[in-house]
Amino acid sequence: MSGKPQFDDNAVISSAMEIFWRHGYAASSIDQLTTAMGLSRSSMYKRFRDKDGLFQEVLSTYAERVLKRMNAVQASTKRQQLEALFHEFLPREGKTARPPGCMLVRSCTEMADLPPASQAVAREGVLGQRAILSKILRDAVASGELAPSSDVAGLSWHFLGVLQAMMNLPQAGATSGELRRVVELAMLAWPSAPAAAAPQRSGKRRSSSARPGEVRMPRRAGRNEDRS
């Protein structure tokens, strides 16, 4: 008999993800996990080593899916791309089978309870989100949408905070309409486009000749000029 696992790896990881996502790392028991995955304890330990190993794979998979979804959002301008990215993560109308909130954020709130390897996975996922936002901002600077002096580092943290808040505020009762307003207000932080350079004034003096339709008084002769 082959030594390969006799189960669908992706399906097992997705089932474990729902448990960790809904209950968190510390509160998820081995019994809950094995029941959801449809595996015996021995099969789980053989494939994932332990609960920590399972959690690391689950969180890495979750982060990959979120980053892929963020990278897929495109638009004609970088400002529109960022706004569209926010709208992509707004809660959908109606009930969803997915647990509420963001698993990366939940994992960060449990950082003290996570093993070091799992802490690294959580940080890597969040920093991956920020890297995508930073690239949008850097591309905006390169294309002239933002001034070279724009605070890309600060803005990327700001917009990451907005994204994370939007994904978790529905648990506190925020509606889709209210979150759309949050997006509108958040986009006010996008700096104004660089002003076009003002045309330089010519150093030449204006001609004294009259413009069309303009009547000029005759020039009075000076004392030393010929009055003939």
C-alpha positions as CSV (number, residue, x, y, z in Angstrom):
1,M,0.0,0.0,0.0
2,S,1.3,3.5,-0.8
3,G,2.5,5.6,2.1
4,K,0.8,8.7,0.7
5,P,-2.2,10.1,2.6
6,Q,-5.5,8.7,1.5
7,F,-7.4,12.0,1.7
8,D,-7.7,15.3,-0.2
9,D,-5.1,17.6,1.3
10,N,-6.8,20.8,0.1
11,A,-10.1,19.8,1.6
12,V,-8.6,18.8,4.9
13,I,-6.7,22.1,5.2
14,S,-9.9,24.1,4.3
15,S,-11.9,22.2,7.0
16,A,-9.2,22.9,9.6
17,M,-9.1,26.5,8.4
18,E,-12.8,27.0,9.3
19,I,-12.2,25.8,12.9
20,F,-9.1,27.9,13.5
21,W,-10.7,30.9,11.8
22,R,-13.9,30.7,13.8
23,H,-12.4,29.8,17.2
24,G,-8.8,30.9,17.1
25,Y,-5.7,28.9,17.6
26,A,-5.8,28.4,21.4
27,A,-9.6,27.5,21.6
28,S,-9.5,25.0,18.7
29,S,-9.2,21.5,20.2
30,I,-7.7,18.4,18.5
31,D,-11.1,16.7,18.7
32,Q,-12.7,19.6,16.8
33,L,-10.0,19.6,14.2
34,T,-10.0,15.9,13.5
35,T,-13.8,15.8,13.4
36,A,-13.9,18.6,10.9
37,M,-11.1,17.1,8.8
38,G,-12.5,13.6,9.0
39,L,-9.1,12.2,10.1
40,S,-8.0,10.1,13.0
41,R,-5.5,11.6,15.4
42,S,-2.8,9.3,14.1
43,S,-3.4,10.5,10.5
44,M,-3.4,14.1,11.5
45,Y,-0.1,13.7,13.4
46,K,1.5,11.7,10.6
47,R,0.6,14.4,8.0
48,F,1.0,17.6,10.1
49,R,3.2,16.5,13.0
50,D,1.1,18.4,15.6
51,K,-1.4,21.1,16.1
52,D,1.2,23.8,15.5
53,G,2.3,22.3,12.2
54,L,-1.4,22.1,11.1
55,F,-2.0,25.7,12.1
56,Q,1.1,26.9,10.2
57,E,-0.1,25.2,7.0
58,V,-3.6,26.5,7.4
59,L,-2.5,30.1,8.1
60,S,-0.1,30.0,5.2
61,T,-2.8,28.8,2.9
62,Y,-5.2,31.5,4.1
63,A,-2.6,34.2,3.6
64,E,-1.9,33.0,0.1
65,R,-5.6,33.2,-0.8
66,V,-6.0,36.7,0.6
67,L,-2.9,38.0,-1.2
68,K,-3.9,36.4,-4.5
69,R,-7.3,38.1,-4.2
70,M,-5.7,41.4,-3.4
71,N,-3.3,41.2,-6.3
72,A,-6.1,40.3,-8.7
73,V,-7.8,43.7,-8.3
74,Q,-6.9,46.1,-11.1
75,A,-8.1,49.5,-12.4
76,S,-7.2,52.3,-14.8
77,T,-5.5,54.4,-12.1
78,K,-3.8,53.4,-8.9
79,R,-6.2,55.4,-6.8
80,Q,-9.1,53.5,-8.4
81,Q,-7.2,50.3,-7.8
82,L,-6.9,50.9,-4.1
83,E,-10.5,51.9,-3.8
84,A,-11.6,48.8,-5.8
85,L,-9.5,46.7,-3.5
86,F,-11.3,48.0,-0.4
87,H,-14.7,47.3,-2.1
88,E,-13.5,43.7,-3.0
89,F,-13.3,43.0,0.8
90,L,-16.6,44.6,1.8
91,P,-19.1,42.0,3.3
92,R,-21.4,40.5,0.7
93,E,-25.2,40.9,1.2
94,G,-26.8,37.8,2.7
95,K,-25.4,35.1,4.9
96,T,-22.0,33.5,4.1
97,A,-20.7,30.2,5.3
98,R,-17.3,31.7,6.0
99,P,-16.4,32.7,9.5
100,P,-16.5,36.5,10.1
101,G,-13.4,38.7,10.3
102,C,-9.9,38.1,9.1
103,M,-7.9,35.1,10.2
104,L,-4.6,37.0,10.0
105,V,-6.0,39.6,12.4
106,R,-7.3,37.0,14.7
107,S,-3.9,35.3,14.7
108,C,-2.2,38.6,15.5
109,T,-4.5,39.1,18.5
110,E,-3.4,35.7,19.7
111,M,0.3,36.3,19.1
112,A,1.3,35.6,22.7
113,D,-0.3,32.1,22.5
114,L,1.2,31.2,19.1
115,P,4.5,29.2,18.8
116,P,7.3,31.2,17.3
117,A,7.0,29.5,13.8
118,S,3.2,30.4,13.7
119,Q,4.0,34.0,14.8
120,A,6.3,34.3,11.9
121,V,3.6,33.0,9.5
122,A,1.1,35.6,10.9
123,R,3.5,38.5,10.5
124,E,4.5,37.4,7.0
125,G,0.9,37.4,5.9
126,V,0.2,40.9,7.3
127,L,3.4,42.3,5.9
128,G,2.4,40.7,2.5
129,Q,-0.8,42.7,2.6
130,R,1.1,45.9,3.4
131,A,3.6,45.1,0.6
132,I,0.7,45.1,-2.0
133,L,-0.6,48.4,-0.7
134,S,2.9,49.9,-0.8
135,K,3.4,48.8,-4.4
136,I,0.2,50.5,-5.4
137,L,1.4,53.7,-3.8
138,R,4.9,53.4,-5.3
139,D,3.4,52.8,-8.7
140,A,1.3,55.9,-8.2
141,V,4.4,58.0,-7.5
142,A,6.1,56.5,-10.6
143,S,3.2,57.4,-12.8
144,G,2.8,60.9,-11.4
145,E,-0.5,60.3,-9.6
146,L,1.3,61.0,-6.3
147,A,4.1,63.4,-5.6
148,P,7.6,62.0,-5.0
149,S,7.5,63.4,-1.5
150,S,4.4,61.3,-0.6
151,D,4.7,59.3,2.7
152,V,4.4,55.9,1.2
153,A,5.4,54.1,4.4
154,G,2.8,55.9,6.5
155,L,0.1,55.7,3.9
156,S,0.6,51.9,3.5
157,W,0.1,51.4,7.3
158,H,-2.9,53.6,7.2
159,F,-4.6,51.8,4.4
160,L,-3.7,48.4,5.9
161,G,-5.5,49.5,9.1
162,V,-8.5,50.5,7.1
163,L,-8.6,47.2,5.2
164,Q,-8.3,45.2,8.5
165,A,-10.9,47.2,10.2
166,M,-13.4,46.8,7.3
167,M,-13.0,43.0,7.4
168,N,-13.7,42.9,11.2
169,L,-16.1,45.7,11.9
170,P,-19.1,43.7,10.7
171,Q,-18.8,41.6,13.8
172,A,-19.4,44.8,15.8
173,G,-22.5,45.6,13.7
174,A,-21.2,47.8,10.9
175,T,-23.4,47.5,7.8
176,S,-22.2,47.4,4.2
177,G,-23.5,51.0,3.7
178,E,-21.6,52.2,6.7
179,L,-18.4,50.4,5.5
180,R,-18.7,52.0,2.1
181,R,-18.7,55.3,3.9
182,V,-15.6,54.2,5.7
183,V,-13.9,53.6,2.3
184,E,-14.9,57.1,1.1
185,L,-13.5,58.7,4.2
186,A,-10.3,56.6,4.1
187,M,-9.6,57.6,0.5
188,L,-9.5,61.3,1.7
189,A,-6.0,60.4,2.9
190,W,-4.9,59.9,-0.7
191,P,-2.8,63.0,-1.3
192,S,-3.9,65.4,-4.0
193,A,-2.3,65.0,-7.4
194,P,0.9,67.1,-8.0
195,A,0.1,70.5,-9.3
196,A,1.2,71.3,-12.8
197,A,4.1,73.6,-13.0
198,A,3.1,77.2,-13.7
199,P,4.3,78.6,-17.0
200,Q,7.3,80.9,-16.6
201,R,6.9,84.6,-17.4
202,S,8.9,85.9,-20.3
203,G,11.7,88.3,-19.5
204,K,10.8,90.5,-22.5
205,R,9.0,93.8,-21.8
206,R,5.7,94.2,-23.4
207,S,5.6,96.2,-26.6
208,S,4.4,99.7,-26.4
209,S,2.5,99.4,-29.6
210,A,-1.3,99.6,-29.2
211,R,-3.3,96.4,-29.2
212,P,-6.2,96.1,-31.7
213,G,-9.0,98.5,-30.7
214,E,-6.9,100.2,-28.1
215,V,-6.6,104.0,-28.2
216,R,-3.3,105.5,-26.9
217,M,-2.7,109.2,-26.2
218,P,0.0,110.8,-28.3
219,R,3.4,110.8,-26.4
220,R,4.4,114.3,-25.2
221,A,7.7,115.5,-26.4
222,G,10.4,115.9,-23.9
223,R,12.3,119.2,-23.2
224,N,15.3,118.2,-25.3
225,E,13.3,116.8,-28.2
226,D,12.7,118.7,-31.4
227,R,9.3,120.4,-31.3
228,S,9.2,121.3,-35.0
